[in-house]
Amino acid sequence: MAVHTKRIVTDYYSKNLAGRRLERCYEVASPRVKQYLKAEILHVLDRLSPSDHVLELGCGYGRVAFRLAEVAHRVVGIDNAAESIEYAKGLSPPDSVCEFMMMDALDLQFDDHEFSLVVCVQNGVCAFGVDQERLLREALRVTRPGGRVLFSTYSDSFWEHRLDWFRAQASAGMMGRVDESASGNGAVVCEDGFRSGRLLPRDFEQLCARVGVESSIAEVDESSVFCEIVVS
């Protein structure tokens, strides 16, 4: 069942919610959800410098990458959805420092220590539907000593707003209707099999402990929880 669920989630973000359709998800977001999305980006921007080389895991159509490129020296966004990558390339201006590549986050085609910051926001750690330990280890591999890895998930304080956002997406035909009886305890479940969970702060701590790294956990805007690792 777990494997089947992961396949459904992967299919959603590589097929159902890709490119322009993914962009529409953000257009139906409420003002509170848009505040959350902005707060996540600002939290990452606060940690950027003009010399940074940044890798974003699960970049979609470039929503976050384009903002990070306003500060960073180089931004590379990867995603497993070909449609999203092509759409991002089409939105990218000729002089952009952004690069977009179709790639598996568990098998990054980059050298060790190539980036000073690796970012995986908006609950990608759960939404990807992959082995979280492998995901983190691969992110750490491509991060320079002294660099940072930033993963985020949803805060439980944001639950009702998050649930309403998925209801709005379902009403717009982007996914199946939310299964109200099955949703809860941090997981949104839709009637067509889609499921999106979240990590608690202690889950991040345990994940980092298994990988053997220290982390700092912070709640941002009462909407997201960030796990930050400074690579030694």
C-alpha positions as CSV (number, residue, x, y, z in Angstrom):
1,M,0.0,0.0,0.0
2,A,2.8,2.4,0.8
3,V,4.5,1.9,-2.6
4,H,1.1,2.3,-4.3
5,T,0.5,5.6,-2.4
6,K,4.0,6.9,-3.4
7,R,3.4,6.1,-7.0
8,I,0.1,8.0,-6.9
9,V,1.8,11.1,-5.4
10,T,4.6,10.9,-7.9
11,D,2.1,10.7,-10.8
12,Y,0.2,13.7,-9.6
13,Y,3.2,16.0,-9.6
14,S,4.7,14.6,-12.8
15,K,1.4,14.5,-14.7
16,N,-1.7,15.8,-13.1
17,L,-0.2,18.9,-11.5
18,A,2.6,19.9,-13.9
19,G,3.3,23.0,-15.9
20,R,0.5,25.5,-16.2
21,R,-1.9,23.3,-14.2
22,L,0.6,23.5,-11.3
23,E,0.7,27.2,-11.6
24,R,-3.1,27.3,-11.3
25,C,-2.9,25.7,-7.9
26,Y,-1.3,28.9,-6.6
27,E,-3.8,31.1,-8.3
28,V,-6.7,29.5,-6.3
29,A,-4.8,29.9,-3.0
30,S,-6.4,32.1,-0.3
31,P,-4.7,35.2,1.0
32,R,-3.5,33.3,4.0
33,V,-2.0,30.5,1.9
34,K,-0.3,33.2,-0.3
35,Q,1.1,34.7,2.9
36,Y,2.5,31.2,3.8
37,L,4.1,30.8,0.4
38,K,5.7,34.3,0.6
39,A,7.0,33.6,4.2
40,E,8.8,30.5,3.0
41,I,10.6,32.3,0.2
42,L,11.5,35.2,2.6
43,H,12.9,32.7,5.1
44,V,15.2,31.3,2.4
45,L,16.1,34.7,1.0
46,D,17.3,35.8,4.5
47,R,19.9,33.0,4.3
48,L,21.2,33.9,0.8
49,S,24.2,35.9,-0.3
50,P,25.1,37.1,-3.8
51,S,27.9,34.5,-4.1
52,D,25.6,31.5,-3.4
53,H,25.1,28.6,-5.8
54,V,21.7,27.2,-5.0
55,L,19.9,23.9,-5.9
56,E,16.2,23.7,-5.5
57,L,14.7,20.2,-5.3
58,G,11.2,19.9,-6.8
59,C,11.3,23.3,-8.5
60,G,8.0,22.9,-10.5
61,Y,7.6,25.8,-12.9
62,G,10.2,28.0,-11.2
63,R,8.0,29.8,-8.7
64,V,10.6,29.8,-5.9
65,A,13.7,29.6,-8.1
66,F,13.0,32.9,-9.9
67,R,12.8,34.7,-6.5
68,L,16.0,33.1,-5.3
69,A,17.7,34.2,-8.5
70,E,17.1,37.8,-7.5
71,V,19.9,37.4,-4.9
72,A,22.0,34.2,-5.7
73,H,24.8,33.9,-8.2
74,R,23.4,30.7,-9.7
75,V,20.1,28.8,-9.2
76,V,19.5,25.3,-10.5
77,G,16.0,23.9,-10.2
78,I,15.3,20.2,-10.8
79,D,12.1,18.3,-11.1
80,N,10.8,15.0,-12.4
81,A,8.0,16.5,-14.4
82,A,9.1,17.3,-17.9
83,E,6.1,19.5,-18.5
84,S,7.0,21.7,-15.5
85,I,10.7,22.0,-16.5
86,E,9.7,23.0,-20.1
87,Y,7.2,25.6,-18.7
88,A,9.9,27.0,-16.4
89,K,12.3,27.3,-19.2
90,G,9.7,29.2,-21.2
91,L,9.1,31.6,-18.3
92,S,12.8,32.2,-17.8
93,P,14.2,35.5,-19.2
94,P,17.3,35.3,-21.5
95,D,19.6,36.9,-18.8
96,S,18.4,34.7,-15.9
97,V,20.9,32.9,-13.7
98,C,18.4,30.1,-13.4
99,E,18.9,26.6,-14.9
100,F,16.1,24.0,-15.1
101,M,16.8,20.3,-15.4
102,M,14.7,17.2,-15.3
103,M,16.3,15.0,-12.7
104,D,15.6,12.5,-9.8
105,A,16.2,14.1,-6.4
106,L,17.5,10.7,-5.2
107,D,20.1,10.6,-7.9
108,L,21.5,14.1,-8.4
109,Q,23.8,14.4,-11.4
110,F,26.1,16.9,-9.7
111,D,29.5,16.7,-8.2
112,D,30.0,16.5,-4.5
113,H,30.0,19.9,-2.7
114,E,28.8,21.7,-5.9
115,F,26.2,24.0,-4.1
116,S,26.3,26.3,-1.1
117,L,22.6,25.9,-0.5
118,V,20.2,23.1,-1.2
119,V,16.5,23.9,-0.8
120,C,13.4,21.7,-0.6
121,V,10.4,23.7,0.4
122,Q,6.6,23.5,0.5
123,N,6.6,20.0,2.0
124,G,8.6,18.4,-0.8
125,V,10.2,16.1,1.8
126,C,6.7,14.4,2.0
127,A,5.2,15.4,-1.3
128,F,7.9,13.6,-3.4
129,G,6.8,10.3,-1.9
130,V,10.4,9.0,-1.7
131,D,12.8,7.7,0.9
132,Q,13.4,10.7,3.1
133,E,16.7,9.5,4.4
134,R,18.1,9.0,0.9
135,L,16.7,12.4,-0.1
136,L,18.5,14.1,2.7
137,R,21.8,12.2,2.2
138,E,21.8,13.1,-1.5
139,A,21.2,16.8,-0.7
140,L,24.0,16.8,1.8
141,R,26.4,15.1,-0.7
142,V,26.1,18.0,-3.1
143,T,26.4,20.7,-0.4
144,R,29.7,22.4,0.4
145,P,31.2,22.4,3.9
146,G,29.8,25.5,5.5
147,G,26.8,25.5,3.2
148,R,23.2,24.8,4.2
149,V,20.4,22.4,3.5
150,L,16.9,23.8,4.1
151,F,13.9,21.5,4.1
152,S,10.4,22.6,5.0
153,T,7.0,21.0,5.8
154,Y,3.6,22.3,6.9
155,S,3.1,23.4,10.5
156,D,0.1,21.9,12.3
157,S,-0.9,25.4,13.1
158,F,-1.7,25.8,9.4
159,W,-3.9,22.8,9.1
160,E,-7.3,24.4,8.4
161,H,-5.8,26.8,5.8
162,R,-4.0,23.9,4.2
163,L,-7.1,21.7,4.1
164,D,-9.1,24.6,2.6
165,W,-6.5,25.0,-0.1
166,F,-6.7,21.4,-1.2
167,R,-10.5,21.7,-1.2
168,A,-10.2,24.7,-3.5
169,Q,-7.8,22.7,-5.8
170,A,-10.3,19.8,-5.9
171,S,-13.2,22.2,-6.7
172,A,-11.2,23.5,-9.6
173,G,-10.8,20.0,-10.9
174,M,-7.1,19.7,-10.2
175,M,-7.5,16.6,-8.0
176,G,-10.1,14.4,-6.5
177,R,-12.5,15.6,-3.8
178,V,-11.0,15.7,-0.3
179,D,-11.9,12.6,1.7
180,E,-13.0,14.4,4.9
181,S,-13.3,11.3,6.9
182,A,-9.8,10.0,6.0
183,S,-8.0,13.4,6.3
184,G,-6.5,14.4,9.6
185,N,-3.4,14.1,11.8
186,G,-1.5,16.2,9.3
187,A,-2.5,14.2,6.2
188,V,-4.8,15.4,3.4
189,V,-6.4,12.5,1.6
190,C,-8.4,12.7,-1.7
191,E,-10.9,10.2,-3.0
192,D,-8.8,9.4,-6.0
193,G,-5.9,8.1,-3.9
194,F,-3.8,11.2,-3.5
195,R,-2.3,11.7,0.0
196,S,-0.1,14.4,1.3
197,G,1.4,14.1,4.9
198,R,3.8,16.3,6.9
199,L,6.6,16.0,9.3
200,L,6.5,17.1,12.9
201,P,9.6,18.8,14.4
202,R,10.6,15.6,16.2
203,D,10.3,13.8,12.9
204,F,12.9,16.1,11.3
205,E,15.1,15.6,14.4
206,Q,14.9,11.9,14.1
207,L,15.5,12.0,10.4
208,C,18.7,14.0,10.9
209,A,19.8,11.8,13.8
210,R,19.6,8.7,11.5
211,V,21.6,10.5,8.9
212,G,24.1,11.7,11.5
213,V,23.8,15.5,11.2
214,E,22.8,18.2,13.6
215,S,19.9,20.5,12.7
216,S,18.0,23.5,13.9
217,I,14.2,23.5,13.7
218,A,12.1,26.7,13.4
219,E,8.4,27.4,12.8
220,V,7.9,30.3,10.4
221,D,4.7,32.4,10.1
222,E,2.7,29.7,12.0
223,S,2.5,27.9,8.6
224,S,5.7,26.0,8.0
225,V,8.4,24.2,9.9
226,F,12.0,24.5,8.6
227,C,14.8,22.1,9.2
228,E,18.2,23.8,8.6
229,I,21.5,21.9,8.5
230,V,24.9,23.6,8.3
231,V,27.2,21.1,6.6
232,S,30.4,20.4,8.4
